[in-house]
Amino acid sequence: MKAGGRMAMTKGVNHVGLSVTNLEASKRFFTDILEFELLKYVEGDHAFVTDGTTMITLWQTAEQAATVKTAGLHHLALQVESVAVLRQLEERMKQNGIRLQFDGIGVRGQEGGFIALFCYDPSGIRIELATSEKDVTGGVPIIGGCGVVEE
């Protein structure tokens, strides 16, 4: 609720649409690595995937890889259940040659100590996988967080 008791005119995110350079590779990233469900697939055109809460639409429209230094999507942040799930995903990404940022899992230094994994999808779109767990032992390396980018 906003100041003055007014409600926002929107009620949340309906879906996120991403322009991708390689639809098949992006579809595999979401379905094979992140285990999203494939709702719809039209070869060479588009795919709709969901984690049961968020729908992401992938569109074969991009001619070059994404960069966070141009206007548009800075990164897509997805919630995961636990650090254990982050570790599973990190290993799966390494096995599949997915580019990781900050060399893997770490504590987001800028955002209050939550643990996250940053990676790049096959089109160069920056993805954050975050858990609400904090590092209570001090054993997880500190990483830059959402605002720190590397090309």
GULUMVEX-425548 format. One record per residue: residue in three letters; z, x, y of N, C-alpha, C, CB in turn. Coordinates in steps of 0.05 Angstrom, whole numbers, plus 5000, padded with zeros to 4 digits. Each point is the difference from the previous one (the first is absolute). Glycine has a CB too. Layout:
REM GULUMVEX-425548
alaZXYZXYZXYZXY;...
END
This chain:
REM GULUMVEX-425548
met500050174977500049835023500050185025502449634975;lys496050305044499850155025502249915019495050064994;ala505450115027501949935021499249735011500850485012;gly501249364995499449735011499749804978497950215039;gly502649864935499849814979497249934990504249835018;arg493850304992497349944992499350154974498649925048;met499849954935499050134975497350125005502749674972;ala496650545013497450115002498049794989501850474994;met495749555016498049814991498950064972498749955048;thr501850304942499150074973502349994981496350295019;lys503249714956502049974979499950224979499949515008;gly499150735000499950224981497150084995504249854979;val495550355004497450114994498749844977501450465015;asn496249444989498649864979498750194980499149625032;his499550584979498950224983499350235018498249674966;val501250565022499150235015497250074990504850185006;gly493349845011497350074993499450295007498549525007;leu500550634973499450285004497150054995504650124986;ser494150035033497350104996500250254983498349805044;val500150224935500250234982497350134997503849794976;thr496250475017497550144996499049984971501450325036;asn500449634945499249984972501749784988498850504997;leu500049265001501449774991501250044972497049725028;glu501550394954501050034972502450194999495349924983;ala504650305032502250195001502549875012496850395003;ser502849465019502249875013501249784982498050105045;lys500449754942500949804981501750134978495949715009;arg503150514980501650144979502650105011495750144978;phe504449965047502550105012502049785000497550325029;phe501849444980501949785002500749884973498249905045;thr499850084937500649874974501150204979496449685010;asp502550564989500950194979502550165009495350034985;ile504850065040502250165009502449825008496850365016;leu502749455002502149835010500549754984498950175045;glu499449784935500249774982499949735014502750294971;phe495749695050499449755012498349834981500250205047;glu499949544956498349824984497449965015504049764981;leu493850265004497349955011499549705000498350454984;leu501449435040499549725003497149935000504249965025;lys494250224988497149945003498650275003500849545021;tyr496950494967498450245003497049935001503650274976;val495149815045497149985002499050285003500149535021;glu498750584958499150285000498450075024500049984950;gly500750245063498650105023500649855026496550144969;asp505249665030500549845024503049995007495949734990;his505750144993502849975006501749964975498749815044;ala503950234960502049954979502549905014498150364969;phe503349455018502549905009502150084980497849605025;val504450524984502250094982502649915012497350404984;thr504749574998502749915009502150134983498149565016;asp504250484997502450084986501949764994499750465022;gly499349314983501549754996501349905026500950154954;thr499250025066501049935026497950045022504650134984;thr494150095015498050075021497250024988503650255025;met494549624988497250024991498650205018500049534982;ile498550655005498450195015497149954992503750355001;thr494649635019497149964995498750275006500149505011;leu498250594971498550255002497149935005503350254970;trp495649875051497249945008498450255001501549615026;gln496350404959498250234999498350005026499849994949;thr501450115073498750005025500150275015501049525003;ala500950644990500550255014497950214993504949905002;glu494250255018498050214995501350284999496649725023;gln505850304987501550254999502949954995496750225031;ala504749994960502849974993501749935025499450334962;ala502749535033501949925022501450245011500649554979;thr500350435045501850195013502049855017496350365000;val506249745000502049875016499850065029503050024961;lys495250165047499750085028498049835015501250464986;thr497749335001498349825014501449735001495850244984;ala503449595035501249745003499749844974499150005050;gly502949854943499949844976502550044983495050035000;leu504849954974502250024982501250285000498049644972;his504550395035501450264999500850064971501649945048;his499749874939500650024972500849724990501450495005;leu498449484969500849754987502550074984495249824997;ala507050045009502650054986500549784980501850245041;leu498749834935500749824978502850064990495149954988;gln506449845006502750034990500050034970501849735038;val499850464951500450024971502949964994496050324996;glu504649644979502749924992502150235002497949664971;ser501250585021502050214998498750285002502849704972;val499050505029499050285000498850064973503650135033;ala497449754945498950044974497049914999504649944979;val494849845034497349905002498350195016501549524996;leu499650585026498650205017499350254983502449845041;arg499450254943499550234983497849954979504850145007;gln495249624982497849934981497450005015503249724973;leu496750165050497549995016499150285008501249555016;glu500750624992499350275008498750154977503950005033;glu497249984943498950134977497349894993504650084983;arg495149665018497449874994497950095020502449614981;met498350425044498150085021499250294996502149685032;lys499850494961499450294994498150024977504450145018;gln496049704961498350014976497249905006504049924972;asn495749915049497449895006498750125025501649584980;gly499650645030498850155022500249865027497050194967;ile504949635036500449865026501350195019500449554977;arg498650475047501150185021502749895010495350145013;leu506750034984502749935010500550145027501749944952;gln499849935065500850125025502850114996497149685027;phe503650534987502650134999500750104972501549705037;asp496550344946500550104972501649814983499750465018;gly500549294989501449804983502349865013498650284963;ile503149625020502349835009501850155019499849754956;gly501250105063502050125019501549795016497050405003;val504949705012501549835018498649995026504450124977;arg495049645033498649975026501950085022497249634982;gly502350605030501850115020500249835025498950444982;gln498949435026500049855025501149724998496150265013;glu504149634963500649724997502649944986495249925000;gly506850255003502749934990500650084971499749645031;gly498750544958500850114974499149854975503750175024;phe494549644978499149864977498050184985500649555022;ile499150414952498450174983497249874997504150174975;ala493849995027497349904999498150214988500949725040;leu496750184953497850174991497649925016501950044953;phe496850165060497649955015497650124985502650005044;cys495249854956497650104986497649895015502350024955;tyr495350065036497549915012498449874978500050365036;asp499049404969498349874980497350144999502449555007;pro495850374975497450144998498349995026500149894952;ser500449935066498549985025501550155023498049564985;gly504250575009501550155020502049825015496150305004;ile504449464987501949825013502850094992496749615000;arg505050435020502750104995501749774990499550365036;ile501849684941501749804988502950114998496049824973;glu505950025035502850084996501249814979500450165048;leu500949954933501549854980502950065005496350024965;ala505249775043502750045010502049844983498250085046;thr504250034952502349864988502249995021498750164953;ser503049645044502249985018502450184992498549535010;glu501150614968502150194991500250245019499349854952;lys503150245052500450245016500950234981501249725041;asp498350534969500850234985503050065004495350195004;val506349724977502950045003501050274991500549514994;thr497850634990500850264990499050235016499949804955;gly498250155063498850225016498050174984504250015026;gly494949894951498250154983497149955004503649994968;val495749825050497249945005499150145025500549544977;pro497250605023499150145024499449815023498150354971;ile502449745054499349855024497150035006504750055018;ile493949734987497250015007499749895028498549944952;gly499150075059499649925028500349705005497150385003;gly502049464979500249715004497449875010504850075009;cys495549695000497649845008498450125022502549604986;gly498850515034498650105023498750274997503149745026;val497550404953498950274996497549984983504650215004;val493249895006497549994985498950284996499049545018;glu499550494961498650254995497249934993504250244984;glu493949925025497249954994499150184978499149865047;
END
